[in-house]
Amino acid sequence: MSIHKRNQIPPAFLLALILVTPLALAEPATENKPNIVLVLMDNFGYGEIGVYGGGITRGAPTPRIDSIAAEGFQLTNYNVEAECTPSRAALMTGRYGARTRLRPEGPPRSLWYGISKWEITLAEMLSDSGYATGMFGKWHLGDTEGRFPTDQGFDEWYGIPNSSDRAFWPDSDSFQADAGVEFTYITTSKRGETPKKHEVYGRAKRATIDREITDHAIDFIKRKAKANQPFFAYLPYTQTHEPVDAHPDFKGKTGNGSFADVLAQTDVYVGELLDTIDELGLKDNTIFIFTSDNGREGIRRSFGSTGVWRGTMFSPYEGSLRVPFLIRWPGKIPAKQVSNDIVHTIDLFPTLAKLVGGDIPQDRILDGVDQSDFLMGKVKKSARESMVVYLTSELFGAKWRNWKILLKELDTNYAVKDIAYTSIYNLIIDPKEEEPEKFYLDDTWVDTPLWKVITDHQASMEKDPGAPDA
């Protein structure tokens, strides 16, 4: 798929990108390519699991998820984008979400919703490297012909194309059946086939879908292990996006409410995945990642936690951008590592490409950097010390080391608020980003590196001609 996409690129477009610094191909693969299991939670904040200060304080211990940290690497400054689709686009492509959506936005669910057919995804890179690729869960990167997961590098898919808030619709007393709005359906597909719709995704199915995602993923892992084929199992769970409905087996189990019940449920499901890998004898040859697409829900009734950080998804604050990230690869990634260096979701594409010997596309700008040496303990510092902050396609600011600049702020109603002077926050001193003026006199020098991050990124965006087709 990705080779086909490369071959369609116009010569003028290639020439434009040659003028931008190209990235080299990854080094050749090792003989035994590691399997990859990537668990991506939905609207799951920094403060939910035990090793990030949650777990028992959130009403449900999370020993199985916490065990990934004990056996691997925990990042406390892992960053994503502020809402689901840009964040998932960044994860899949190694490019900022705004870069994957450079064309003007149309109406909701239009042609430009999600990523274009031209993008090369993580699944395509791994498929080209000999991997079986299975996705089980929420896609949210395109729901039209040619843009489903199995059109973008996955061999098989079980899940939903859109967002879990649609589970409210079938059970809503105000839903207007003649309004031209379709319910979301459980959908399955295989590469080269037209996706098939199954049950309506309502509240009952919403409560059971993460159980089914886990079962499908375990079946996929067992099949590929038996075939002795390296695999990429991608599990974008639907929890803890609203509505937060626990499976009947977990409903009321904690006595601490639906959110705690779902937290307990998720810990069990992740434990089953870990046990499957271990029981198949694949532990030492499997990279296992647990993370999230963005921080807690942006609605006031949400029970999610961002820990010490301010804000929710849909905001430029740390509670939106920092999420848990745990990675285990015994014998390759040293155990019990913790770092507060900046890493971004866009780094996963080039990092995994390096680890498996995959090709990094040279015909487009990648924003991600290879973090393999950092994660494996060969170097002590992250390969990244800065990043930019977007809300949808609007540039809001940047981070550099432990400082942050915001060009705009949000008011209490999430409306964009222009400010007379940029806000600069020292995130060590002021993690909740509350009082930039109080600390700014000590940090006036940091204007220079922060603004350089912004201007360098803007120059890169201006040179980027964008996708040549939809």
C-alpha positions, 0 to 999 in steps of 0.5 A: 500500500505505501509503495503504491502511494509513493509511486503516485506522487507527482515529480514537482511534489517530490522536488518540493520535499527534497528542499526540506531536510529528508529523513534516511531509511531505517537500518536493516532489521534484526533477524527476529523482528519484535512483535508489537502490542499497542494499547491506546485508551480514549480520553484517559487522563494522566492521573488514572493509573497507580504509577501516575498517582491514581489506581487505588486513589481513583477507586480501583487499583491497577496492578497489571498496568502498573507492572508494565512500568516495573518491567520497563520504561515510564514517561512522565512527559509523554505528549499527544494532541488535544483531541481524538482525530488529530492525535490518532493521525499523529500517532499513525503518521509520525506527523502533527495532526495539522500537517495531515489535515492541511486542506480546508475542513469541510462539514462534519464527516466530510471528505477531509475528516481524518487522514487522507488516503495519501498518508503512510500509516504505522500499519503500512510501514509495518506491513511492508516490513513483513508484519501481520497487522490487526486493529481492534477498536475505535478508528476515528480517522476516516469513514468513507470508501478507501479510508477505513483501517483496512485501506490504511495498512491493517489486515483485519479490523473489528471495532467502530469507525467513529466516536463513542458518544454516538452510543447515546443516539440509539437510546436517545428519546430526542433522536430524529430518525428522519434527520439523515443521521446514521447510527454507528455500527460495529464494523469488521473488515479485511484488507481488500474487502468492503467493511461490513456493518453489524450491530448498532452501537448503542449503550448495551453494546458500548458496555461490552465492546472493550471485552470483545476488542480484547477477545479479538486481539487475543485471538489474532495474537494466538493465530499469528504466533502459531503461524510464526509471523511477527505481528502488530496488534493495535487496540484503541479501546473505546474507554474512557470516552463518554459514555463510561459504561462498565461491562456487566461483569464489572458494573458495581464491582468497585463500589466507587462508581462507573469510572472506577469500575471501568478502570478495574475492567481495563486493568483486567483486560490489559492483564489478559493481553500480558498473560497471553504474550507471556504464555505463548513464550513471546514476552522477550520478543514483544514490545508492549505499549500502554498509552492514551490519545488525549487527556480526560473528557472536556465536559464538566460531568466527566469523572476523569483525572489529569493528576497534577496538571490543569485542563482537559482535552480540547485545551492547550494545557498539560492535562490535555497533552500529557498522558500515561506512557508505559513500554515493556520489552524485556532484555532490550528496554531496561526495567524501572526506568522513569524520565520527565524528558519530552517525548511526543506521540509523533515519535512512535512511527520513526522509533518503531521503524528503527526497531523493526528495520522499517522504511521511513518515507522520504517524500514527506515531512516527518515531525517525529524523531527516533527515540529507540536509543533513549528507550533502550537506555543507550542514551540518558536524554530524549532525542526531543526537547521541544514540540508545538501545541495545536488545537485542531489546526490552530497553533497555540504555542510550544514547549521547550524543556520545562517551559511552555509558551501560549500565544492564546488562552481559553476562557472557562467556556473553552472559547479562544481568548486573545491575550495582550502578552504571551503566557510563559509557564515554568512547568516545574514551578507552576504545573497547573499553568495558573500564574505566568506573571509570578515567575516570568521575571526569572525566565525572560531569557526563555523567550528566545528558545520558545519562539525559535520552536514556533518560527522553525515549525511555521517555516516548515509548514510553509514549505509543506505543499500538503497531500497531493490528493484526498 
